[in-house]
Each structure stands twice: as structure tokens, then as C-alpha cells.
Amino acid sequence: MAKVVRLYELGGPENFVIEDVDPPAPGPGEVLLRNHAVGLNFYDVYERTGVYPAELPAVLGMESAGVVEALGEGVDHLSVGDRVAHGTVGGSYAEVMLAPADQLLRLPDGIAFDTAAAMMGKGMTVEPLVTRTYAVQPGDVVLFHAAAGGVGLIACQWLKAIGATVIGTVSSDEKADLARAHGCDHPVVTPRESFVDKVMDLTDGEGCPVVYDSIGRDTYDDSMKCVRRRGLLVSFGQSSGLVEPHRPNVLTGAGSIYLTRPTMGDYVVTRAELEETAQNLFDMVLAGKVRIEIGQTYPLTDVAQAHRDLEARKTKGSTVLLP
Ligand SMILES: NC(=O)c1ccc[n+]([C@@H]2O[C@H](COP(=O)([O-])OP(=O)(O)OC[C@H]3O[C@@H](n4cnc5c(N)ncnc54)[C@H](OP(=O)(O)O)[C@@H]3O)[C@@H](O)[C@H]2O)c1
């Protein structure tokens, strides 16, 4: 038998139910994956609460690492016993899960399971954000919100490696220190300090060529003020709630700025894109340019507490659930 965390009703973390199941047999193109570590993502909160409603009953979780235990028909690029990881397959809150083989990546020996579970989805989000959504250039002054979060700490280091100057928002001095230690040049502790003022100070009143906002409702309007004329606002999440609808004229008023609302799923579409994005991430981690910070771990069966802490802004860096 194997443990799986199921959700029968959208709502609070108390709705998670721990069940014992027989490991399923993989179908064509699938593998049975034994998870050694599972990544927690804010996306899981959106699915649980109904911002992006999960189809019920559901097993949440999009990021994990483990060992291939059985192969379905037609899977020829993996073998039983391979160490693999992914950041795209739903159903990861489980000791064992079925996964489409074409979403799995062989894990380099130098990357541990918990590190992989802490970075696959988050890192493969950061890579396209800073290289393709906007190709950040050395010398760019960039604003990145939630700089001490799972995505944020990876982004700060990646931006630093490119040669950007990073301004990042955090909610405490402790998180400011952590962000600074991961490449954030100017942590701004909100709401004590104004990130708009900080951006204007550091850019001679011009604003940033790109602003990355995953907080949404609480920061969106001020983020727009931080974008320089004809710059880009990247709204890629809403941890504080959905952004209010607005007319396109608002972009004119902000300096003819551009707006995009990207999702990793539109940047990592084909197997070739998946392999390339994952390889870029592995290279950054193996070269020591991006260190993966696991701020806290929980037993998989304590996933409800992990969700409470993530929503209450108590977590730092990545959170890993241990089956
Ligand atoms: N578009 C995509 O493809 C994509 C993919 C992955 C992730 N994302 C987005 O990236 C963001 C970060 O994801 P993550 O999993 O790494 O989470 P995280 O950053 O570790 O956690 C969210 C952080 O947001 C900050 N925050 C500010 N206001 C908040 C509020 N009202 N409630 C909760 N948190 C608040 C908190 O940091 P402070 O306490 O320092 O303010 C909190 O720690 C999320 O918005 C997620 O949806 C988007």
C-alpha cells in the first residue's frame, strides 16, 4: 500500500484526506514513480481554493523527484531504477504516482531528490521568465516581488548571474537577509518601505525595463508605476488575490508599457523545450550559480500545515514534502 493525499472538496487545507492505495500499474507511455521528495507550490493553493479549480476528486502537487519503479508499454528512454524528476505532472502528493514518461527528466547524479523537488517547477518557471518573456541584459535594474520565496530566491540568483541589479520585495528583515544572500541587491521590506520609491531612487526616476509581479492584487497597481516607458510588466501569479480587471488605456497612462500574463506551460511545450529548459536549470545548479534553498520540510502527511504556512507567508525559499 502507498499513501496518497486526496482532495474531495475545494476549500481550506483541512480538506486534505490521507488515503492508502495499491500502487497502480502504468499504462502505455506511463511510468510508476516512487516519490522521494515532493515540491510545494503556490499553484497548489490556487487549485485547492478554486482560483484555478482542481477537477475533483484530485491529488494536487506538480513537482517531485524519485525513482522509476515500473514502465508502461512503449517507454524506451527510461529504465526501472532511474532517478527522475519533473515540475509539470499533477498528482504528486503521493508516495507513488503514475506519470507520463515524456514529462520526466533523468536527474544528474549531483542533484539530490529533495533539491530536485524544490526546484524543477520553480526553476523551469524562472528560466523562461528571465530569458524569453523578457531577455534580461547585464546592467538592467529589475524588480522581482516575493524575492525570498521559492521562485524568488532562484530568480534573484539567475538575474544576478546574468548581471542585472535586483530589487526584491520581502515582508521581514529575516527574509531580506535571505534574499540578499541569494543575489538580491536591494531587498525592500514591505509595507515598511515603498518599493516604488526604491525603484525610482535606483533608476533616476525612470523605472525598470521589466517588473515581475507574482503577488497580484496587493502590488499590481504600484508595480505598474515601477515600469519605465515602453517597459514590460510580467504578471505571473496572484498570491494576494486576483488582479482587478482594467481597460488597456491604463497601460497608456503608465508610459505605453507592455503587459504579459505568462504561464510556464506556454514556454515549455514540446519535449525539446522541456529538455532544454531543464538542462539550463541543471547547468545553473551544478555550476553553483543557483543554490536551491529548502527553507522547510514537512512529512507528506502534514501537507495541510505546509499549506497553512505558505499562505500565511511563514515559509522561506522552497518547501519540500517528504513521503
Ligand atoms: N506563471 C507561472 O507559470 C508560475 C509558475 C510558478 C509559480 N508562479 C507564481 O510564482 C509565485 C511564487 O510561487 P512560490 O510557489 O515560489 O511561492 P512563494 O514565493 O514561496 O510564496 C509566496 C510569497 O508571496 C509573498 N506574498 C505577498 N503577499 C502575500 C499574500 N497576501 N499571501 C501569501 N503570500 C504573499 C510572500 O512573501 P513575503 O512574505 O516575503 O511577502 C510569500 O512567501 C506565486 O504567485 C505562483 O503562483 C507562477
The ligand as an SDF file (V2000), in Angstrom:
LIG
                    3D

 48 52  0  0  0  0  0  0  0  0999 V2000
    3.0300   31.6920  -14.1580 N   0  0  0  0  0  0  0  0  0  0  0  0
    3.6550   30.5890  -13.8530 C   0  0  0  0  0  0  0  0  0  0  0  0
    3.9030   29.7180  -14.7170 O   0  0  0  0  0  0  0  0  0  0  0  0
    4.1010   30.3520  -12.4460 C   0  0  0  0  0  0  0  0  0  0  0  0
    4.8250   29.1920  -12.1320 C   0  0  0  0  0  0  0  0  0  0  0  0
    5.2700   29.0140  -10.8180 C   0  0  0  0  0  0  0  0  0  0  0  0
    4.9450   29.9680   -9.8450 C   0  0  0  0  0  0  0  0  0  0  0  0
    4.2050   31.0490  -10.1950 N   0  0  0  0  0  0  0  0  0  0  0  0
    3.8650   32.0460   -9.1840 C   0  0  0  0  0  0  0  0  0  0  0  0
    5.0240   32.4680   -8.5290 O   0  0  0  0  0  0  0  0  0  0  0  0
    4.6780   32.8930   -7.2170 C   0  0  0  0  0  0  0  0  0  0  0  0
    5.6470   32.2770   -6.2410 C   0  0  0  0  0  0  0  0  0  0  0  0
    5.3810   30.8900   -6.1160 O   0  0  0  0  0  0  0  0  0  0  0  0
    6.0770   30.0240   -4.9720 P   0  0  0  0  0  0  0  0  0  0  0  0
    5.4390   28.6890   -5.0150 O   0  0  0  0  0  0  0  0  0  0  0  0
    7.5440   30.1400   -5.0790 O   0  0  0  0  0  0  0  0  0  0  0  0
    5.5750   30.7510   -3.6460 O   0  0  0  0  0  0  0  0  0  0  0  0
    6.4370   31.6390   -2.6140 P   0  0  0  0  0  0  0  0  0  0  0  0
    7.0110   32.7960   -3.3370 O   0  0  0  0  0  0  0  0  0  0  0  0
    7.3660   30.7540   -1.8760 O   0  0  0  0  0  0  0  0  0  0  0  0
    5.3130   32.1090   -1.6160 O   0  0  0  0  0  0  0  0  0  0  0  0
    4.5390   33.2330   -1.8950 C   0  0  0  0  0  0  0  0  0  0  0  0
    5.1580   34.5040   -1.2710 C   0  0  0  0  0  0  0  0  0  0  0  0
    4.4180   35.6070   -1.7430 O   0  0  0  0  0  0  0  0  0  0  0  0
    4.5030   36.6510   -0.7930 C   0  0  0  0  0  0  0  0  0  0  0  0
    3.1800   37.2270   -0.5380 N   0  0  0  0  0  0  0  0  0  0  0  0
    2.8830   38.5360   -0.6180 C   0  0  0  0  0  0  0  0  0  0  0  0
    1.6070   38.7550   -0.3120 N   0  0  0  0  0  0  0  0  0  0  0  0
    1.0750   37.5700    0.0040 C   0  0  0  0  0  0  0  0  0  0  0  0
   -0.2110   37.1640    0.4570 C   0  0  0  0  0  0  0  0  0  0  0  0
   -1.2250   38.0330    0.6300 N   0  0  0  0  0  0  0  0  0  0  0  0
   -0.4100   35.8470    0.7260 N   0  0  0  0  0  0  0  0  0  0  0  0
    0.5720   34.9580    0.5640 C   0  0  0  0  0  0  0  0  0  0  0  0
    1.8270   35.2910    0.1440 N   0  0  0  0  0  0  0  0  0  0  0  0
    2.0680   36.5840   -0.1300 C   0  0  0  0  0  0  0  0  0  0  0  0
    5.0850   36.0420    0.4820 C   0  0  0  0  0  0  0  0  0  0  0  0
    6.4210   36.5170    0.6140 O   0  0  0  0  0  0  0  0  0  0  0  0
    6.6990   37.7580    1.6310 P   0  0  0  0  0  0  0  0  0  0  0  0
    6.2400   37.2800    2.9750 O   0  0  0  0  0  0  0  0  0  0  0  0
    8.1570   37.9830    1.5680 O   0  0  0  0  0  0  0  0  0  0  0  0
    5.8870   38.9180    1.1070 O   0  0  0  0  0  0  0  0  0  0  0  0
    5.0630   34.5490    0.2420 C   0  0  0  0  0  0  0  0  0  0  0  0
    6.1030   33.8840    0.9040 O   0  0  0  0  0  0  0  0  0  0  0  0
    3.2110   32.5040   -6.9810 C   0  0  0  0  0  0  0  0  0  0  0  0
    2.3890   33.6270   -7.1780 O   0  0  0  0  0  0  0  0  0  0  0  0
    2.9910   31.4940   -8.0790 C   0  0  0  0  0  0  0  0  0  0  0  0
    1.6500   31.4160   -8.4600 O   0  0  0  0  0  0  0  0  0  0  0  0
    3.7830   31.2480  -11.4620 C   0  0  0  0  0  0  0  0  0  0  0  0
  1  2  1  0
  2  3  2  0
  2  4  1  0
  4  5  1  0
  4 48  2  0
  5  6  2  0
  6  7  1  0
  7  8  2  0
  8  9  1  0
  8 48  1  0
  9 10  1  0
  9 46  1  0
 10 11  1  0
 11 12  1  0
 11 44  1  0
 12 13  1  0
 13 14  1  0
 14 15  2  0
 14 16  1  0
 14 17  1  0
 17 18  1  0
 18 19  2  0
 18 20  1  0
 18 21  1  0
 21 22  1  0
 22 23  1  0
 23 24  1  0
 23 42  1  0
 24 25  1  0
 25 26  1  0
 25 36  1  0
 26 27  1  0
 26 35  1  0
 27 28  2  0
 28 29  1  0
 29 30  1  0
 29 35  2  0
 30 31  1  0
 30 32  2  0
 32 33  1  0
 33 34  2  0
 34 35  1  0
 36 37  1  0
 36 42  1  0
 37 38  1  0
 38 39  2  0
 38 40  1  0
 38 41  1  0
 42 43  1  0
 44 45  1  0
 44 46  1  0
 46 47  1  0
M  CHG  2   8   1  16  -1
M  END
$$$$
